[in-house]
């Protein structure tokens, strides 16, 4: 997904690939508006869908 330009990773230092909720920073409740903004534009969070790779947001559906 990244090589096609349809996925982005944010803050990998605080959101490691294997980290789950609540260890990953982007999994915390105060970040819900951030995810809602992405989702309103049609993007998908693997963290919110599968509880891993919380840094990852993609424009493609699973």
TIZA-404175 format. One line per field, with one value per atom (N, C-alpha, C, O, CB): atom name; residue number from 1; z, x, y. Coordinates in nm, 2 decimals. Last residue first. Glycine has a CB too. Example, Ala and Ser with C-alpha at 12.3 -4.5 7.8 and 13.67 -1.06 7.14 Angstrom:
2
atom <- N; CA; C; O; CB; N; CA; C; O; CB
nr <- 2; 2; 2; 2; 2; 1; 1; 1; 1; 1
z <- 0.71; 0.71; 0.79; 0.80; 0.57; 0.78; 0.78; 0.78; 0.85; 0.90
x <- 1.28; 1.37; 1.29; 1.34; 1.41; 1.32; 1.23; 1.32; 1.42; 1.13
y <- -0.22; -0.11; 0.00; 0.11; -0.06; -0.57; -0.45; -0.33; -0.33; -0.45
***
This chain:
62
atom <- N; CA; C; O; CB; N; CA; C; O; CB; N; CA; C; O; CB; N; CA; C; O; CB; N; CA; C; O; CB; N; CA; C; O; CB; N; CA; C; O; CB; N; CA; C; O; CB; N; CA; C; O; CB; N; CA; C; O; CB; N; CA; C; O; CB; N; CA; C; O; CB; N; CA; C; O; CB; N; CA; C; O; CB; N; CA; C; O; CB; N; CA; C; O; CB; N; CA; C; O; CB; N; CA; C; O; CB; N; CA; C; O; CB; N; CA; C; O; CB; N; CA; C; O; CB; N; CA; C; O; CB; N; CA; C; O; CB; N; CA; C; O; CB; N; CA; C; O; CB; N; CA; C; O; CB; N; CA; C; O; CB; N; CA; C; O; CB; N; CA; C; O; CB; N; CA; C; O; CB; N; CA; C; O; CB; N; CA; C; O; CB; N; CA; C; O; CB; N; CA; C; O; CB; N; CA; C; O; CB; N; CA; C; O; CB; N; CA; C; O; CB; N; CA; C; O; CB; N; CA; C; O; CB; N; CA; C; O; CB; N; CA; C; O; CB; N; CA; C; O; CB; N; CA; C; O; CB; N; CA; C; O; CB; N; CA; C; O; CB; N; CA; C; O; CB; N; CA; C; O; CB; N; CA; C; O; CB; N; CA; C; O; CB; N; CA; C; O; CB; N; CA; C; O; CB; N; CA; C; O; CB; N; CA; C; O; CB; N; CA; C; O; CB; N; CA; C; O; CB; N; CA; C; O; CB; N; CA; C; O; CB; N; CA; C; O; CB; N; CA; C; O; CB; N; CA; C; O; CB; N; CA; C; O; CB; N; CA; C; O; CB
nr <- 62; 62; 62; 62; 62; 61; 61; 61; 61; 61; 60; 60; 60; 60; 60; 59; 59; 59; 59; 59; 58; 58; 58; 58; 58; 57; 57; 57; 57; 57; 56; 56; 56; 56; 56; 55; 55; 55; 55; 55; 54; 54; 54; 54; 54; 53; 53; 53; 53; 53; 52; 52; 52; 52; 52; 51; 51; 51; 51; 51; 50; 50; 50; 50; 50; 49; 49; 49; 49; 49; 48; 48; 48; 48; 48; 47; 47; 47; 47; 47; 46; 46; 46; 46; 46; 45; 45; 45; 45; 45; 44; 44; 44; 44; 44; 43; 43; 43; 43; 43; 42; 42; 42; 42; 42; 41; 41; 41; 41; 41; 40; 40; 40; 40; 40; 39; 39; 39; 39; 39; 38; 38; 38; 38; 38; 37; 37; 37; 37; 37; 36; 36; 36; 36; 36; 35; 35; 35; 35; 35; 34; 34; 34; 34; 34; 33; 33; 33; 33; 33; 32; 32; 32; 32; 32; 31; 31; 31; 31; 31; 30; 30; 30; 30; 30; 29; 29; 29; 29; 29; 28; 28; 28; 28; 28; 27; 27; 27; 27; 27; 26; 26; 26; 26; 26; 25; 25; 25; 25; 25; 24; 24; 24; 24; 24; 23; 23; 23; 23; 23; 22; 22; 22; 22; 22; 21; 21; 21; 21; 21; 20; 20; 20; 20; 20; 19; 19; 19; 19; 19; 18; 18; 18; 18; 18; 17; 17; 17; 17; 17; 16; 16; 16; 16; 16; 15; 15; 15; 15; 15; 14; 14; 14; 14; 14; 13; 13; 13; 13; 13; 12; 12; 12; 12; 12; 11; 11; 11; 11; 11; 10; 10; 10; 10; 10; 9; 9; 9; 9; 9; 8; 8; 8; 8; 8; 7; 7; 7; 7; 7; 6; 6; 6; 6; 6; 5; 5; 5; 5; 5; 4; 4; 4; 4; 4; 3; 3; 3; 3; 3; 2; 2; 2; 2; 2; 1; 1; 1; 1; 1
z <- 0.31; 0.33; 0.25; 0.26; 0.48; 0.10; 0.20; 0.20; 0.11; 0.15; 0.08; 0.03; 0.14; 0.26; -0.04; 0.22; 0.14; 0.08; 0.03; 0.03; 0.56; 0.42; 0.35; 0.41; 0.40; 0.83; 0.77; 0.62; 0.56; 0.81; 1.10; 0.96; 0.93; 1.00; 0.92; 1.37; 1.30; 1.15; 1.09; 1.29; 1.46; 1.49; 1.42; 1.40; 1.64; 1.43; 1.33; 1.34; 1.24; 1.19; 1.56; 1.54; 1.44; 1.36; 1.50; 1.56; 1.69; 1.67; 1.76; 1.80; 1.33; 1.37; 1.50; 1.54; 1.26; 1.31; 1.26; 1.32; 1.35; 1.11; 1.43; 1.47; 1.42; 1.49; 1.42; 1.30; 1.45; 1.49; 1.57; 1.51; 1.04; 1.08; 1.23; 1.27; 1.02; 0.93; 1.03; 1.06; 1.10; 1.16; 0.62; 0.71; 0.80; 0.76; 0.63; 0.45; 0.49; 0.60; 0.67; 0.54; 0.39; 0.33; 0.36; 0.31; 0.19; 0.53; 0.40; 0.33; 0.22; 0.40; 0.78; 0.70; 0.56; 0.47; 0.77; 0.86; 0.82; 0.74; 0.65; 0.94; 0.94; 0.84; 0.78; 0.66; 0.89; 1.15; 1.04; 0.92; 0.81; 1.08; 1.33; 1.26; 1.14; 1.04; 1.37; 1.42; 1.33; 1.26; 1.15; 1.42; 1.56; 1.46; 1.36; 1.24; 1.52; 1.76; 1.66; 1.54; 1.42; 1.72; 1.91; 1.83; 1.73; 1.62; 1.93; 2.09; 1.95; 1.86; 1.73; 1.92; 2.34; 2.31; 2.16; 2.11; 2.39; 2.37; 2.34; 2.30; 2.22; 2.47; 2.19; 2.31; 2.27; 2.16; 2.39; 1.98; 2.02; 2.14; 2.17; 2.06; 1.94; 1.85; 1.88; 1.82; 1.71; 2.11; 2.14; 2.06; 2.12; 2.11; 2.22; 2.11; 2.14; 2.18; 1.97; 2.45; 2.44; 2.33; 2.35; 2.42; 2.50; 2.50; 2.49; 2.51; 2.63; 2.17; 2.26; 2.40; 2.42; 2.23; 2.06; 2.06; 2.16; 2.22; 2.11; 1.85; 1.97; 1.95; 1.85; 2.00; 1.61; 1.69; 1.82; 1.89; 1.73; 1.51; 1.43; 1.52; 1.50; 1.33; 1.75; 1.68; 1.62; 1.66; 1.78; 1.82; 1.76; 1.68; 1.56; 1.67; 1.88; 1.98; 1.94; 2.01; 2.02; 1.64; 1.77; 1.88; 1.98; 1.81; 1.43; 1.45; 1.59; 1.64; 1.34; 1.34; 1.47; 1.51; 1.61; 1.58; 1.08; 1.17; 1.30; 1.36; 1.19; 0.74; 0.88; 0.96; 0.91; 0.90; 0.47; 0.54; 0.69; 0.74; 0.55; 0.14; 0.29; 0.35; 0.28; 0.32; -0.13; -0.07; 0.08; 0.13; -0.15; -0.27; -0.23; -0.17; -0.17; -0.34; -0.33; -0.43; -0.39; -0.46; -0.44; -0.12; -0.24; -0.35; -0.45; -0.29; 0.08; 0.09; -0.05; -0.09; 0.20; 0.00; 0.00; 0.00; -0.07; 0.12
x <- -1.00; -0.94; -1.02; -0.99; -0.95; -0.96; -1.03; -0.97; -0.90; -1.18; -0.72; -0.78; -0.85; -0.81; -0.67; -0.59; -0.71; -0.78; -0.89; -0.66; -0.48; -0.48; -0.60; -0.71; -0.45; -0.25; -0.38; -0.37; -0.27; -0.42; -0.06; -0.10; -0.24; -0.34; -0.08; -0.01; 0.05; 0.00; 0.01; 0.20; -0.11; -0.19; -0.13; -0.20; -0.19; -0.07; -0.02; -0.10; -0.15; -0.03; -0.38; -0.23; -0.20; -0.28; -0.18; -0.66; -0.59; -0.44; -0.38; -0.64; -0.82; -0.75; -0.67; -0.61; -0.67; -0.94; -1.01; -0.95; -1.03; -0.99; -0.77; -0.91; -0.98; -1.08; -0.98; -0.53; -0.54; -0.69; -0.72; -0.48; -0.58; -0.56; -0.57; -0.62; -0.43; -0.81; -0.70; -0.70; -0.80; -0.73; -0.89; -0.91; -0.79; -0.67; -0.93; -1.07; -0.95; -0.98; -1.08; -0.84; -1.29; -1.28; -1.16; -1.14; -1.29; -1.32; -1.26; -1.24; -1.19; -1.13; -1.39; -1.49; -1.45; -1.53; -1.51; -1.16; -1.27; -1.37; -1.43; -1.33; -1.01; -0.96; -1.08; -1.09; -0.85; -1.18; -1.16; -1.10; -1.15; -1.05; -1.17; -1.30; -1.28; -1.35; -1.40; -0.91; -0.95; -1.08; -1.10; -0.96; -0.93; -0.83; -0.87; -0.87; -0.69; -1.12; -1.15; -1.05; -1.09; -1.15; -0.97; -1.08; -1.12; -1.15; -1.20; -0.77; -0.73; -0.85; -0.84; -0.62; -0.84; -0.84; -0.80; -0.80; -0.73; -0.83; -0.96; -0.95; -1.03; -1.04; -0.55; -0.61; -0.74; -0.75; -0.51; -0.40; -0.51; -0.59; -0.70; -0.46; -0.17; -0.29; -0.41; -0.51; -0.25; 0.01; -0.04; -0.17; -0.26; 0.06; -0.01; 0.01; -0.06; -0.18; -0.05; -0.11; 0.03; 0.05; 0.13; 0.11; -0.37; -0.35; -0.21; -0.18; -0.41; -0.37; -0.43; -0.41; -0.42; -0.58; -0.04; -0.19; -0.24; -0.16; -0.24; 0.24; 0.18; 0.02; -0.03; 0.23; 0.36; 0.30; 0.23; 0.16; 0.41; 0.46; 0.37; 0.30; 0.18; 0.46; 0.43; 0.50; 0.41; 0.29; 0.59; 0.40; 0.29; 0.36; 0.34; 0.20; 0.60; 0.49; 0.38; 0.28; 0.44; 0.75; 0.82; 0.72; 0.75; 0.90; 0.58; 0.62; 0.69; 0.68; 0.70; 0.40; 0.46; 0.49; 0.45; 0.36; 0.21; 0.23; 0.30; 0.25; 0.10; 0.21; 0.24; 0.27; 0.34; 0.36; -0.01; 0.08; 0.09; 0.00; 0.02; -0.11; -0.10; 0.01; 0.11; -0.07; -0.09; -0.23; -0.23; -0.33; -0.32; 0.14; 0.10; -0.04; -0.10; 0.11; 0.24; 0.14; 0.09; 0.01; 0.02; 0.39; 0.46; 0.37; 0.41; 0.52; 0.19; 0.28; 0.35; 0.36; 0.39; 0.08; 0.00; 0.09; 0.06; -0.09
y <- -0.33; -0.46; -0.56; -0.68; -0.50; -0.04; -0.12; -0.26; -0.30; -0.13; 0.23; 0.11; 0.03; 0.04; 0.02; 0.43; 0.47; 0.35; 0.36; 0.56; 0.39; 0.36; 0.40; 0.40; 0.21; 0.42; 0.46; 0.44; 0.48; 0.61; 0.31; 0.30; 0.34; 0.31; 0.15; 0.30; 0.41; 0.42; 0.52; 0.40; 0.06; 0.18; 0.30; 0.40; 0.21; -0.22; -0.12; 0.01; 0.06; -0.18; -0.36; -0.36; -0.26; -0.22; -0.51; -0.38; -0.36; -0.40; -0.46; -0.45; -0.38; -0.51; -0.50; -0.60; -0.56; -0.13; -0.25; -0.38; -0.47; -0.25; 0.05; 0.05; -0.07; -0.12; 0.17; -0.01; -0.02; -0.03; -0.11; 0.10; 0.04; -0.10; -0.11; -0.22; -0.15; 0.27; 0.25; 0.10; 0.04; 0.33; 0.42; 0.31; 0.30; 0.31; 0.17; 0.69; 0.62; 0.51; 0.52; 0.71; 0.85; 0.72; 0.64; 0.53; 0.73; 1.08; 1.09; 0.96; 0.95; 1.17; 0.99; 1.07; 1.09; 1.12; 1.20; 0.87; 0.79; 0.86; 0.81; 0.72; 1.10; 1.02; 0.93; 0.92; 0.93; 1.19; 1.28; 1.20; 1.22; 1.38; 0.98; 1.01; 1.10; 1.09; 1.08; 0.99; 0.88; 0.91; 0.87; 0.75; 1.23; 1.22; 1.11; 1.13; 1.19; 1.17; 1.27; 1.26; 1.29; 1.41; 0.97; 0.93; 1.04; 1.00; 0.91; 1.04; 1.04; 1.01; 1.01; 0.95; 0.99; 1.13; 1.14; 1.26; 1.20; 0.70; 0.77; 0.91; 0.96; 0.76; 0.55; 0.61; 0.69; 0.74; 0.70; 0.47; 0.39; 0.45; 0.39; 0.25; 0.61; 0.65; 0.56; 0.57; 0.63; 0.49; 0.62; 0.65; 0.71; 0.73; 0.16; 0.25; 0.38; 0.39; 0.19; 0.03; 0.07; 0.17; 0.27; -0.05; -0.07; 0.08; 0.12; 0.24; 0.13; -0.18; -0.09; -0.14; -0.26; -0.07; -0.30; -0.30; -0.19; -0.12; -0.44; -0.32; -0.27; -0.27; -0.24; -0.13; -0.39; -0.50; -0.45; -0.53; -0.60; -0.14; -0.23; -0.33; -0.35; -0.30; 0.14; 0.03; -0.07; -0.08; -0.05; 0.42; 0.33; 0.22; 0.21; 0.41; 0.59; 0.57; 0.48; 0.46; 0.71; 0.58; 0.57; 0.54; 0.47; 0.69; 0.65; 0.51; 0.48; 0.37; 0.46; 0.87; 0.85; 0.71; 0.66; 0.91; 0.72; 0.83; 0.79; 0.69; 0.91; 0.61; 0.58; 0.71; 0.80; 0.48; 0.56; 0.65; 0.60; 0.54; 0.80; 0.46; 0.43; 0.52; 0.56; 0.28; 0.49; 0.49; 0.45; 0.41; 0.39; 0.47; 0.60; 0.60; 0.71; 0.69; 0.22; 0.28; 0.42; 0.48; 0.18; 0.17; 0.19; 0.24; 0.30; 0.06; 0.12; 0.24; 0.27; 0.38; 0.22; -0.12; 0.00; 0.13; 0.22; 0.00
***
